[in-house]
Amino acid sequence: MRRAALSCAEEFLTSDSLVRAGCLILDIAMPGMTGFDLQRELKLRGHSIPIIFISAQKDEVVRRRALQQGAVEFLFKPFSDTALLQALNTALRVR
């Protein structure tokens, strides 16, 4: 499995990773487009890539919103390796 770390959502949208991604791990707060903006843009373009959100801000309203809009998981920082692995396994089953 190839992993790509890109600097911003806009870079992802113009990269070849867009059609190859099996899962995305997105922070809610990213430079330029937010994680929610990217999630919305992917839906508008017809891409159904499983998304795991992460955030340092422990806000249950934001977490519920992300999950209601289709995120596979939402992890608050700091999170354990086990929690991330479980989220990845879930996301890859959804794919």
C-alpha positions in Angstrom: 0.0 0.0 0.0 1.4 3.4 -1.0 1.0 6.3 1.5 1.1 9.9 0.5 1.4 12.9 2.7 0.3 16.1 1.0 0.5 19.6 2.3 -3.1 20.7 1.7 -6.5 19.6 0.4 -6.1 21.5 -2.9 -2.8 19.6 -3.6 -4.7 16.3 -3.0 -7.5 17.3 -5.4 -5.0 17.9 -8.2 -2.9 14.9 -7.6 -3.1 11.3 -8.9 -3.8 10.3 -5.3 -7.4 11.4 -5.7 -8.2 8.3 -7.8 -6.0 5.9 -6.0 -6.7 6.8 -2.3 -8.2 3.9 -0.3 -8.7 6.1 2.8 -8.0 9.6 4.0 -6.9 10.8 7.4 -7.8 14.4 7.6 -7.4 17.0 10.3 -10.5 19.3 10.8 -8.2 22.3 10.7 -6.0 22.3 7.7 -4.4 25.2 5.7 -6.7 26.5 3.0 -9.6 24.0 2.7 -10.7 22.5 6.0 -11.3 18.8 6.4 -15.0 19.4 6.1 -14.5 21.4 2.9 -12.5 18.6 1.4 -15.2 16.0 2.5 -17.9 18.2 0.8 -15.8 18.7 -2.4 -15.2 14.9 -2.7 -18.9 14.3 -2.5 -19.6 16.9 -5.1 -17.1 15.3 -7.4 -18.6 11.8 -6.8 -15.7 10.3 -4.9 -16.5 8.1 -2.0 -13.2 7.8 -0.2 -13.5 6.7 3.4 -12.4 9.5 5.8 -11.0 9.4 9.3 -11.0 12.8 10.9 -8.5 13.8 13.7 -8.6 16.9 15.8 -6.9 18.4 18.8 -10.1 20.2 19.7 -12.4 18.0 21.8 -15.7 19.1 20.4 -18.4 16.5 20.4 -20.7 18.7 18.1 -17.9 18.7 15.5 -17.4 15.0 15.9 -21.1 14.2 15.5 -21.2 16.5 12.4 -18.3 14.7 10.8 -19.8 11.3 11.4 -23.3 12.4 10.2 -21.7 13.6 7.0 -20.1 10.2 6.4 -16.8 10.0 8.1 -15.8 6.5 9.2 -14.3 7.6 12.4 -13.3 10.8 14.4 -10.3 10.6 16.7 -9.3 13.2 19.3 -5.6 13.9 19.7 -3.7 12.3 21.3 -5.0 8.9 20.2 -3.5 5.5 20.5 -1.9 3.4 17.8 -4.6 0.9 18.5 -7.4 3.4 17.9 -5.9 4.5 14.6 -5.4 1.0 13.5 -9.0 0.1 14.3 -10.2 3.2 12.4 -8.0 2.2 9.4 -9.3 -1.3 9.4 -12.9 0.0 9.5 -12.2 2.5 6.7 -10.6 -0.1 4.4 -13.6 -2.5 4.9 -15.9 0.3 3.9 -14.0 0.9 0.7 
